Amino acid sequence: MLTQEKQRKRFKISELAKAAGVHVETVRYYQGIGLMRRPRRDHGRMARYDSDALNRLRFIRRAQGLGFSLEEVAMLLGLADGEHCAETKALAERKLAVVTEKIRDLAAMRDTLQGLVGKCAPNATGRGCPIIDALAAEA
């Protein structure tokens, strides 16, 4: 009977990267900065990754997709044992505040650009552009 470890799917680095939707170089980079562990290499054999490595890599990518920096991802991974929910929540609340501020800034940019675009007459003739003039005036 095979042990549970031997029953798990084992991946070459290229297979791991493909399964997670990243490049091999990304996996190597994450290893270099300590986010991913290098797998044990049996004598004379290619390194193989297990499903835990794939799950970790997917976790990293999902966290980055939510705007967490790699430093913050490392913190989340350190809190991932399930006993640090308050710290994890605080980190997520800080990230939410940053995202909310960015949305506010983007909305202001959108409103300004809509106003500038609205100043352009569809059949305007002559010289000058209201957008260029407005940007030059604010500079």
C-alpha positions in Angstrom: 0.0 0.0 0.0 1.4 3.4 -1.0 1.8 6.1 1.6 -0.3 9.2 1.4 2.8 11.1 0.3 3.4 8.8 -2.7 -0.2 9.0 -3.7 0.0 12.7 -4.1 0.5 14.2 -7.6 4.1 15.3 -8.1 5.0 18.1 -10.5 8.1 19.2 -12.4 8.6 22.9 -12.0 7.2 23.5 -15.5 4.1 21.5 -14.7 3.6 23.4 -11.4 4.0 26.7 -13.1 1.5 25.8 -15.8 -1.0 24.5 -13.3 -0.9 27.8 -11.4 -0.8 30.0 -14.5 2.6 31.5 -13.9 6.0 31.3 -15.6 8.8 29.0 -14.3 10.8 32.1 -13.6 8.0 33.3 -11.2 8.3 30.1 -9.2 12.1 30.4 -9.0 11.7 34.1 -8.0 9.3 33.1 -5.2 11.8 30.5 -4.1 14.6 33.1 -4.1 12.6 35.5 -1.8 11.4 32.7 0.5 7.7 32.5 -0.5 8.1 29.0 -1.9 10.3 26.2 -0.6 12.6 24.4 -2.9 11.6 20.8 -3.1 13.8 18.0 -1.9 15.8 16.3 -4.6 16.3 12.6 -4.5 19.8 11.7 -5.5 20.2 12.1 -9.2 16.6 13.0 -9.8 14.7 16.0 -10.9 13.0 18.1 -8.2 9.3 17.4 -7.8 6.7 19.6 -6.2 3.6 18.3 -4.4 0.0 19.6 -4.3 0.9 21.7 -1.2 3.3 23.7 -3.4 0.6 24.2 -6.0 -1.9 25.3 -3.4 0.7 27.8 -2.0 1.5 29.1 -5.4 -2.2 29.6 -6.1 -2.6 31.4 -2.7 0.2 33.8 -3.6 -1.4 34.6 -7.0 -4.9 35.1 -5.5 -3.5 37.4 -2.8 -1.6 39.4 -5.4 -4.8 39.6 -7.5 -6.4 41.4 -4.5 -3.6 43.9 -4.4 -1.4 42.5 -1.6 2.3 43.1 -2.2 4.7 40.2 -2.0 5.8 41.4 1.5 2.1 41.3 2.6 1.7 37.9 1.0 4.6 36.7 3.1 2.9 38.0 6.2 -0.4 36.3 5.2 1.4 33.0 4.7 2.9 33.4 8.2 -0.6 33.9 9.6 -2.1 31.1 7.6 -2.2 28.6 10.5 -5.7 29.7 11.3 -4.9 31.1 14.7 -4.2 34.7 13.7 -7.5 35.7 12.4 -7.4 39.2 14.1 -4.0 40.0 12.5 -5.2 38.7 9.1 -8.3 40.8 9.4 -6.3 43.9 10.3 -4.1 43.4 7.3 -7.1 43.0 5.0 -8.7 46.1 6.5 -5.6 48.2 5.7 -5.6 46.8 2.2 -9.3 47.6 1.8 -8.7 51.2 2.9 -5.9 51.6 0.3 -8.2 50.2 -2.4 -11.1 52.4 -1.4 -8.8 55.5 -1.6 -7.6 54.4 -5.1 -11.2 54.0 -6.2 -11.9 57.5 -4.9 -8.8 58.9 -6.8 -9.8 57.1 -10.0 -13.4 58.4 -9.8 -12.0 61.9 -9.5 -9.7 61.3 -12.5 -12.7 60.0 -14.5 -14.8 63.0 -13.6 -12.1 65.4 -14.6 -11.5 63.6 -17.9 -15.2 63.5 -18.7 -15.4 67.3 -18.1 -12.4 67.9 -20.4 -13.8 65.6 -23.1 -17.1 67.4 -22.8 -15.4 70.7 -23.6 -14.5 69.5 -27.0 -17.0 70.6 -29.6 -17.7 67.9 -32.2 -17.3 70.3 -35.2 -14.9 72.8 -33.7 -12.8 74.7 -36.2 -9.9 76.9 -35.5 -6.9 76.6 -33.3 -6.5 75.3 -29.8 -7.7 72.3 -28.0 -9.7 72.7 -24.7 -8.0 69.6 -23.2 -4.5 70.8 -24.0 -5.4 74.3 -22.9 -6.8 73.0 -19.6 -3.8 70.7 -18.9 -1.4 73.6 -19.7 -3.3 75.9 -17.4 -3.1 73.5 -14.5 0.6 72.8 -15.0 
